[in-house]
Amino acid sequence: EAGPAADAPAGSSLAAYADVYSLERVSARDGPPSGSGGPSLRDRARQRLVSEVFGTLRAMPCGAVLLVDGVTMPVISSLFRVSELMEAGVHLVEHITMRGPDGNYLRRQQLTSLPALYFLTPSVESLGRLIDDFRNPKAPAYASAHLFFSSRVSDALVAKLKASPAMPRVRSFKEVHLEFSLREADLFAVSPSPGAPSALATLFRIDTDKPAKRARLHEVHKIGTSLATLFTTLGAAPIVRAATSAVAAAIACATQEKLDALDRAGALPAVEEAASGAPPPLLLVLDRAFDPLSPLLHEFTYQAMVHDLLPVAEGDRYRYTYVGNSGQSLSKEVLLNEADPLWLRYRHMHIADLTVELDADYKAFLRDNEASAGLASGNADLSEMAAGLRAMPKFQEAMGRWSLHISLVSELVSRYEAFGLEAAALLEQAMACGSSPDGKPCASPLADLRSLLADDATARSPIDALRLLMVYVVTQEGIRPEVRRELFELGGIPPEDQVAILNLFHLNVNLTHGLKPPKPPQRKQPEPAVEPAASAAPVRESGYDVSRFTPPLRSLAQRALSGELPSDDFPYMRPHLAASAAATPTHEAAGLPNWATDAA
């Protein structure tokens, strides 16, 4: 009955992550990606917090309490397990800005004999909660306070802290400059604002009232801050470039401002002073308007299908049902992350290849563990039983993992067939690539879409129907209103979801056939330097008809690595650095990690 065992990340039930667009294309078998032979981004971030924050615990023989907020909790959760924090001397992790169902802050236990490590974002709310812990000088919540902030603390907040009753209890103060979470070893996400809507809605909404403008400005600067702290962790100042769209340009400008401030504070090496003599990294900022199509298409690699078709919670938690040794049905929650060697091995494999390789690898595993396998089945003699017992704990753990992934793949294949995803994907690919698998032009996409949506024999969800319709609108440059209403009815798309089609307008997608969308008023939008893959036949990346489309980001990355991106379409935030960037175009010179090289 063994299932995969996993040590839950610290505060993982509280973690929330922003959507990210990954360049990673690895099929690692021996471990997570580790850059170009050096430490991974996760290793670098962990080391920084160990030395700059948790190193303080060495002077605290009794340990301490760790206080975090809604921004820093995902940071800690993505880097450390609860057991690792306890081994370091952290007795308890408290979320100081968490509220209960009644809207009030959750009460916390007072531990007046223990010091407190506060790892907080420099916000009015978080600083206010810190001050409240020491509001009563005679009954403080903790013995002392060691303050660590994820980014720069404003002068106003410093003045507020100095004038507060908490100040006599402060023993240390440091700006750590680390404000991003890790989804994988080399895949990061900006830390989300607690309780805020998605960045996509905030950044692209056209409301002109003051609250909406403030929300956009806050989101832009939050993303800029997170990106700047990324390069503090990498120990290298980047050359920043961006698409000319308003959102991308605003984020790039904010990021450059944050980097300049870190440079003035001595927290970042200058672009011209790379430690190893290697050229500086390139940060290329794009927004979703660059490619609204790719997220809508079905992707059939293992990791993508799991997150698309199965109820995965909080980024990596999945509950599955399996049959125990006694024939009973059991349920287990597991973590689908890099701690699982089988997930690491298979996550980027196409489902068609995976079904074959998983079966072959499982049979090989049983052959390599015949003694334990025979013991588990009851078919073993005494010598085999002795050998099997010695290996049984590891065998059971491994069997749990194999059971998990065999169950996952079986469920994915079942849903692929039940939801009619092959027919949907073939139509998606024809519309996205502009041609059929044999190279013939996609001549009747509307008729094909009508036929697919009218097929009552397939258990297609309204969301899948909506995705198909959105793919049609994006690739066919609009749709007539009467046809749109007809397809809404055919697909069973409820009114509350129909607005998603209209919102494509904010990504510069033409909604009405024959009309071009207006240019954004903030900034002139030139023709893109890299044509979207939907407008021409893309490079075929796999041998499967359902996976022909190549996102335009690939072509863009190739041009960036070869130094061929035109500065008019992707301007430099510091124009005087253009010459030094052009002098080192290749990824070998830039020392990019292996996964980025594979992506290009």
C-alpha positions in Angstrom: 0.0 0.0 0.0 3.0 2.2 -0.2 2.4 5.5 -1.9 5.0 8.2 -2.7 6.2 9.9 0.5 6.8 13.6 0.5 7.8 16.2 3.0 5.5 19.1 2.5 7.1 22.5 1.8 6.9 25.0 4.6 3.5 26.7 4.5 2.8 25.2 1.1 -1.0 25.4 1.8 -0.6 29.1 1.7 1.5 29.4 -1.4 0.1 31.0 -4.5 2.0 31.5 -7.7 1.8 33.8 -10.7 1.4 32.2 -14.2 4.7 31.9 -15.9 5.9 31.1 -19.4 8.7 28.6 -19.3 11.5 28.2 -21.8 12.6 25.0 -20.1 12.8 22.0 -22.5 14.9 19.5 -20.5 14.4 15.8 -20.1 16.6 15.4 -17.0 17.2 11.9 -15.7 19.7 12.3 -13.0 18.6 15.5 -11.3 17.1 19.0 -11.8 18.7 21.4 -14.2 21.8 23.1 -12.7 22.6 25.8 -15.3 25.8 25.5 -17.2 27.4 23.2 -14.6 27.0 25.6 -11.7 24.4 25.8 -8.9 20.8 26.1 -9.9 18.8 29.3 -9.2 17.1 27.5 -6.3 20.5 26.6 -4.8 21.6 30.2 -5.1 18.5 31.6 -3.5 18.7 29.0 -0.7 22.3 29.8 0.0 21.5 33.5 0.2 18.8 33.0 2.8 20.8 30.5 4.8 23.8 32.9 5.0 21.9 36.3 5.2 18.8 35.3 7.3 19.1 32.0 9.0 22.8 32.5 9.8 21.5 34.7 12.6 20.2 31.6 14.3 23.8 30.5 15.1 23.8 33.1 17.9 20.4 31.9 19.2 20.9 28.5 21.0 17.2 28.4 21.9 16.1 28.9 18.3 13.6 31.5 17.0 10.2 32.1 15.5 10.0 32.9 11.7 7.5 35.6 10.7 6.5 35.9 7.1 3.7 37.7 5.1 1.7 37.0 1.9 4.6 37.8 -0.4 7.5 36.1 1.5 5.6 33.0 2.4 5.7 31.6 -1.2 9.4 32.5 -1.3 10.1 30.4 1.8 7.7 27.6 0.8 9.5 27.2 -2.6 13.0 27.0 -1.1 12.7 25.1 2.2 10.9 22.2 3.8 9.4 22.4 7.3 12.0 19.9 8.5 14.9 21.9 7.1 13.7 25.0 8.9 13.3 23.1 12.2 16.9 21.7 11.8 18.1 25.3 11.3 16.5 26.3 14.7 13.1 27.7 13.6 10.5 26.4 16.0 7.5 27.9 14.3 6.5 29.7 11.1 3.8 32.3 11.4 2.0 34.2 8.7 1.4 37.7 10.2 -0.9 39.1 7.5 -3.3 36.1 7.2 -6.9 36.8 7.9 -9.7 34.6 9.0 -13.2 34.2 7.5 -14.4 37.2 9.5 -11.8 39.4 7.8 -9.7 39.9 11.0 -6.1 38.9 11.4 -5.6 35.5 12.8 -4.4 35.5 16.4 -0.9 34.2 17.1 0.7 32.6 20.1 2.9 35.0 22.1 6.4 33.5 22.7 8.0 36.1 24.9 11.1 34.0 25.6 12.0 33.5 22.0 13.6 35.9 19.4 11.7 36.5 16.2 13.1 36.6 12.6 10.8 38.7 10.4 11.2 38.1 6.7 8.8 40.6 5.2 8.0 42.6 2.2 8.4 46.3 2.9 4.7 47.2 2.9 2.6 49.4 5.2 0.5 46.4 6.3 3.5 44.1 7.1 5.4 46.8 9.0 2.2 47.6 10.9 1.7 44.0 12.0 5.4 43.9 13.1 4.9 47.1 15.2 1.7 45.6 16.7 3.7 42.7 18.1 5.6 45.2 20.3 2.8 47.7 20.9 2.8 46.9 24.6 6.4 47.3 25.9 5.5 45.3 29.0 4.1 42.3 27.1 5.8 42.0 23.7 5.0 39.1 21.5 8.6 38.1 21.3 11.9 38.7 23.1 13.5 40.6 20.3 13.2 41.2 16.5 15.6 40.6 13.7 14.3 42.3 10.6 14.9 41.1 7.0 13.1 42.7 4.1 12.7 41.2 0.7 13.4 44.5 -1.2 14.3 48.1 -0.5 12.5 49.7 2.5 11.3 53.3 1.8 12.5 56.2 3.9 8.9 56.7 5.1 8.7 53.1 6.4 12.1 53.4 8.0 11.0 56.6 9.8 7.8 54.9 10.9 9.8 52.0 12.4 12.2 54.3 14.2 9.3 56.1 15.9 7.5 52.9 16.9 7.5 51.0 20.2 9.1 48.1 18.3 12.4 49.9 17.8 13.9 49.1 21.2 13.4 45.4 20.5 15.1 45.5 17.1 18.5 43.7 17.1 19.3 43.6 13.4 18.0 45.1 10.1 18.8 44.0 6.6 17.5 44.4 3.1 17.9 40.9 1.6 16.6 41.7 -2.0 15.0 38.4 -2.7 11.4 38.6 -3.8 10.6 35.7 -6.1 9.5 32.1 -5.7 10.9 29.0 -7.4 8.5 26.7 -9.3 11.4 24.5 -10.4 15.2 24.5 -9.9 15.7 27.1 -12.6 12.1 28.4 -13.1 11.0 31.3 -11.1 7.7 33.3 -10.6 7.3 36.8 -9.3 5.7 36.7 -5.9 2.0 37.6 -6.1 0.3 40.3 -4.2 -1.9 38.7 -1.6 -5.6 38.9 -2.5 -4.9 40.7 -5.7 -6.4 39.7 -9.1 -4.1 38.2 -11.7 -1.5 40.4 -13.2 -3.0 39.8 -16.7 -6.3 41.4 -15.7 -4.6 44.2 -13.7 -2.1 45.2 -16.4 -4.4 45.0 -19.5 -7.6 46.5 -18.1 -8.5 49.8 -19.8 -10.2 51.5 -16.8 -8.9 55.0 -16.4 -10.2 55.7 -12.8 -7.6 56.3 -10.1 -7.9 53.0 -8.3 -7.3 51.1 -11.6 -4.3 53.3 -12.4 -2.9 52.8 -8.9 -3.4 49.0 -9.2 -1.5 48.9 -12.6 1.3 51.0 -11.3 1.6 48.9 -8.2 1.7 45.7 -10.3 4.3 47.1 -12.7 6.6 48.1 -9.8 6.0 44.8 -8.0 7.1 42.8 -11.0 10.1 45.2 -11.6 11.1 44.7 -8.0 10.9 40.9 -8.2 12.9 40.8 -11.5 15.6 43.1 -10.0 16.0 40.9 -6.9 16.4 37.9 -9.3 19.6 39.4 -10.7 20.8 40.2 -7.2 20.6 36.5 -6.5 22.4 35.7 -9.8 25.1 38.2 -9.0 25.0 39.9 -12.4 23.4 43.0 -13.7 21.5 42.4 -17.0 21.1 44.3 -20.2 17.3 45.1 -20.2 15.3 45.1 -23.5 11.6 45.0 -24.1 9.0 44.8 -26.8 7.5 48.2 -27.6 4.0 47.3 -26.3 3.0 49.6 -23.4 2.8 46.9 -20.7 6.2 45.3 -21.6 7.9 48.7 -21.9 6.5 49.9 -18.5 7.7 46.7 -16.7 11.2 47.0 -18.3 11.5 50.6 -17.3 10.5 49.8 -13.8 12.9 46.9 -13.6 15.8 49.1 -14.9 15.0 51.7 -12.3 15.1 49.1 -9.5 18.4 47.7 -10.9 19.9 51.2 -11.0 18.9 51.7 -7.4 20.5 48.4 -6.4 23.6 49.4 -8.3 23.8 52.7 -6.4 23.4 50.8 -3.1 26.2 48.4 -4.0 23.9 45.4 -4.0 24.6 44.6 -7.7 27.7 44.4 -9.8 27.8 46.9 -12.7 27.0 45.6 -16.2 30.5 46.5 -17.3 32.0 44.6 -14.4 31.0 40.9 -14.9 32.8 38.8 -12.3 34.1 36.2 -14.7 34.7 38.4 -17.7 31.6 36.8 -19.3 29.1 39.2 -21.0 26.1 40.3 -19.0 22.9 38.4 -19.2 20.0 39.7 -21.3 16.6 40.3 -19.8 14.0 40.5 -22.6 10.6 41.7 -21.3 7.5 40.6 -23.3 3.8 40.7 -22.4 1.0 38.3 -23.3 0.0 40.4 -26.3 3.2 39.1 -28.0 1.7 35.7 -28.2 -2.0 35.2 -27.1 -2.3 31.9 -29.0 0.1 29.5 -27.3 -1.6 29.3 -23.9 -4.9 28.3 -25.6 -3.6 25.3 -27.5 -3.6 21.8 -25.9 0.0 20.7 -25.1 0.6 16.9 -24.9 3.7 16.6 -22.9 3.3 14.9 -19.5 3.6 18.0 -17.2 1.4 20.1 -19.4 -1.4 17.5 -19.6 -1.3 16.9 -15.8 -1.9 20.6 -15.1 -4.4 21.0 -18.0 -6.6 17.9 -17.4 -6.2 16.9 -13.7 -7.2 18.8 -10.4 -3.7 19.8 -9.3 -3.9 22.2 -6.4 -1.4 24.9 -5.4 1.0 24.2 -8.2 2.0 20.6 -7.4 -0.5 18.9 -5.0 -2.5 16.0 -6.5 -4.8 13.5 -4.8 -5.2 10.1 -6.5 -6.9 6.9 -5.7 -5.2 3.5 -5.9 -5.9 -0.1 -4.9 -4.1 -1.3 -1.7 -2.6 -4.7 -1.0 -5.9 -5.9 0.5 -7.9 -4.8 -2.5 -9.4 -1.7 -0.8 -9.5 1.6 -2.6 -7.2 4.2 -1.0 -6.6 7.9 -1.5 -3.3 9.7 -1.2 -2.1 13.2 -1.7 1.3 13.6 -3.4 3.6 16.3 -4.6 4.5 16.4 -8.3 7.8 18.2 -8.1 11.5 17.7 -8.6 11.8 15.6 -5.4 10.2 12.8 -7.4 12.8 11.3 -9.7 10.2 9.8 -12.1 8.4 13.1 -12.4 11.8 14.7 -13.2 12.5 12.0 -15.8 9.2 12.1 -17.6 7.7 15.5 -17.2 8.7 16.9 -20.6 8.0 13.7 -22.6 5.2 13.6 -25.1 2.4 11.4 -23.9 2.6 9.1 -27.0 6.3 8.4 -26.2 5.6 8.2 -22.4 3.0 5.5 -22.6 5.6 3.3 -24.3 8.7 4.2 -22.3 6.9 4.1 -18.9 5.8 0.5 -19.5 9.3 -0.5 -20.6 11.0 1.2 -17.7 8.6 -0.3 -15.2 9.2 -3.8 -16.4 13.0 -3.1 -16.3 12.5 -1.9 -12.7 10.8 -5.2 -11.7 13.5 -7.2 -13.4 16.2 -5.3 -11.4 14.3 -6.0 -8.1 13.2 -9.5 -8.6 13.7 -10.5 -5.0 11.6 -7.7 -3.5 9.0 -8.1 -6.3 8.7 -11.9 -5.6 8.4 -11.2 -1.9 5.6 -8.7 -2.5 3.7 -11.2 -4.6 4.3 -14.1 -2.2 6.3 -16.2 -4.7 9.7 -16.4 -3.1 11.9 -19.0 -1.4 13.8 -18.4 1.8 16.9 -17.0 0.3 14.9 -14.7 -2.0 12.8 -13.6 1.0 16.0 -12.6 2.9 17.3 -10.6 0.0 13.9 -9.1 -0.7 13.4 -8.0 3.0 16.6 -6.1 3.0 15.6 -4.1 -0.1 11.9 -3.9 0.8 11.7 -0.4 2.2 13.3 1.2 -0.8 11.3 -1.1 -3.1 8.0 -0.1 -1.6 8.8 3.6 -1.9 9.8 3.1 -5.5 6.7 1.0 -6.2 4.6 3.8 -4.8 6.1 6.2 -7.3 5.6 3.8 -10.2 2.0 3.2 -9.1 1.5 7.0 -9.0 2.8 7.6 -12.5 1.1 4.6 -14.1 -2.2 5.8 -12.6 -1.5 9.4 -13.8 -0.7 8.4 -17.4 -3.7 6.0 -17.5 -6.0 8.8 -16.3 -4.6 11.2 -18.8 -5.1 8.8 -21.7 -8.6 8.1 -20.5 -9.5 11.8 -20.5 -7.8 12.4 -23.8 -10.1 9.9 -25.4 -13.3 10.9 -23.4 -12.9 14.6 -24.1 -12.2 14.1 -27.8 -8.9 15.9 -27.5 -7.4 14.4 -30.7 -10.0 15.9 -32.9 -9.8 19.2 -31.0 -6.0 19.3 -31.2 -5.9 18.5 -34.9 -8.3 21.5 -35.6 -6.3 23.7 -33.2 -3.0 22.8 -35.0 -4.6 23.3 -38.5 -5.7 26.8 -37.5 -2.5 27.7 -35.7 -0.2 26.5 -38.4 -2.4 27.5 -41.3 -2.2 24.0 -42.8 -3.1 20.3 -42.3 -0.4 17.8 -41.3 0.1 17.0 -45.0 0.8 20.6 -45.8 -2.5 21.5 -47.4 -4.0 24.9 -46.5 -6.6 25.0 -43.7 -9.4 25.9 -46.1 -12.6 25.5 -44.0 -11.8 26.2 -40.3 -15.3 27.6 -39.5 -17.1 24.6 -41.0 -14.7 22.2 -39.1 -15.3 24.2 -35.9 -19.1 24.0 -36.3 -18.9 20.3 -36.9 -16.7 19.7 -33.8 -18.9 21.8 -31.5 -22.1 20.1 -32.7 -20.7 16.6 -32.0 -22.9 15.4 -29.0 -21.0 12.1 -28.8 -18.0 13.8 -27.2 -17.9 14.9 -23.5 -16.4 18.2 -24.4 -16.4 20.8 -21.6 -17.5 24.5 -22.2 -14.0 25.5 -21.4 -12.5 23.4 -24.2 -15.2 24.8 -26.6 -14.3 28.3 -25.5 -10.6 27.6 -26.1 -11.4 26.3 -29.6 -13.4 29.5 -30.3 -10.6 31.7 -29.0 -8.1 29.9 -31.2 -10.3 30.6 -34.2 -10.7 34.3 -33.4 -6.9 34.7 -32.9 -5.8 32.8 -36.0 -8.6 33.9 -38.4 -8.3 37.6 -37.4 -11.8 38.0 -36.0 -15.3 36.6 -36.3 -18.6 38.0 -37.4 -20.9 38.7 -34.4 -23.7 36.5 -35.6 -21.3 33.6 -36.1 -19.9 34.2 -32.7 -23.3 33.9 -31.1 -24.0 30.7 -33.0 -20.8 29.1 -31.9 -21.4 30.2 -28.3 -24.7 28.3 -28.4 -23.2 25.2 -30.1 -20.4 25.0 -27.6 -22.7 25.6 -24.6 -20.6 28.5 -23.4 -22.3 30.4 -20.6 -22.6 34.2 -20.7 -20.1 34.7 -17.9 -17.4 32.9 -19.9 -18.2 34.6 -23.2 -16.6 37.7 -22.0 -13.2 35.9 -22.3 -13.6 36.3 -26.1 -14.2 40.0 -25.8 -11.2 40.4 -23.5 -8.9 39.2 -26.3 -9.3 42.8 -27.6 -7.0 44.0 -24.8 -4.3 41.7 -26.2 -4.6 43.5 -29.6 -6.6 40.6 -31.1 -9.0 41.6 -33.9 -12.5 40.5 -32.7 -14.6 41.3 -35.8 -13.7 39.9 -39.1 -12.6 42.5 -41.6 -11.8 45.1 -38.9 -8.4 45.8 -37.4 -8.1 46.5 -33.6 -7.1 50.0 -32.7 -3.5 50.6 -31.7 -2.9 51.1 -27.9 -3.2 54.8 -27.1 -0.2 54.8 -24.7 2.5 53.9 -27.3 2.8 53.2 -31.0 2.7 49.5 -31.7 5.0 48.6 -34.7 4.8 45.4 -36.7 6.4 42.6 -34.6 10.0 41.8 -35.5 9.1 38.1 -35.2 6.0 37.0 -37.0 3.5 35.0 -34.8 3.7 31.3 -35.8 0.1 31.4 -36.7 0.7 33.5 -39.8 3.2 31.1 -41.4 4.0 27.4 -41.2 6.2 27.0 -38.1 9.1 24.7 -37.7 7.8 21.2 -36.9 9.1 20.3 -33.5 7.6 16.8 -33.0 6.6 13.9 -35.2 2.9 14.1 -33.9 0.1 15.7 -35.8 -1.4 17.1 -32.6 1.9 18.8 -31.7 3.1 20.7 -34.8 2.8 24.3 -33.6 6.0 26.0 -32.3 5.5 29.1 -30.1 7.0 32.3 -31.6 9.1 32.7 -28.5 11.4 30.0 -29.8 12.2 32.0 -32.9 12.6 35.1 -30.8 15.0 33.3 -28.4 17.1 32.1 -31.4 17.4 35.7 -32.7 18.3 37.0 -29.3 21.0 34.4 -28.8 22.5 35.2 -32.2 22.3 39.0 -31.6 19.8 39.6 -34.4 17.0 41.4 -32.5 16.5 44.8 -34.0 16.7 47.6 -31.5 13.8 49.5 -33.0 11.4 46.6 -32.1 13.1 45.6 -28.9 14.8 48.8 -27.6 17.4 48.9 -24.8 16.6 50.5 -21.5 20.2 51.7 -21.5 21.0 52.5 -25.2 24.7 52.9 -24.5 25.0 49.2 -23.7 23.8 48.1 -27.2 27.3 47.8 -28.6 28.6 45.6 -25.8 25.5 43.3 -26.1 26.0 43.0 -29.9 29.6 42.0 -29.4 28.8 38.7 -27.7 25.8 37.2 -29.5 26.2 33.5 -28.9 24.8 31.4 -26.0 28.2 29.7 -25.5 29.8 33.1 -24.8 26.9 34.1 -22.6 27.2 31.0 -20.5 23.5 30.2 -20.5 22.1 27.2 -18.6 21.6 24.0 -20.5 17.8 24.2 -20.5 17.9 27.6 -22.1 20.2 26.3 -24.8 17.9 23.4 -25.5 15.0 25.8 -25.7 16.6 27.8 -28.5 
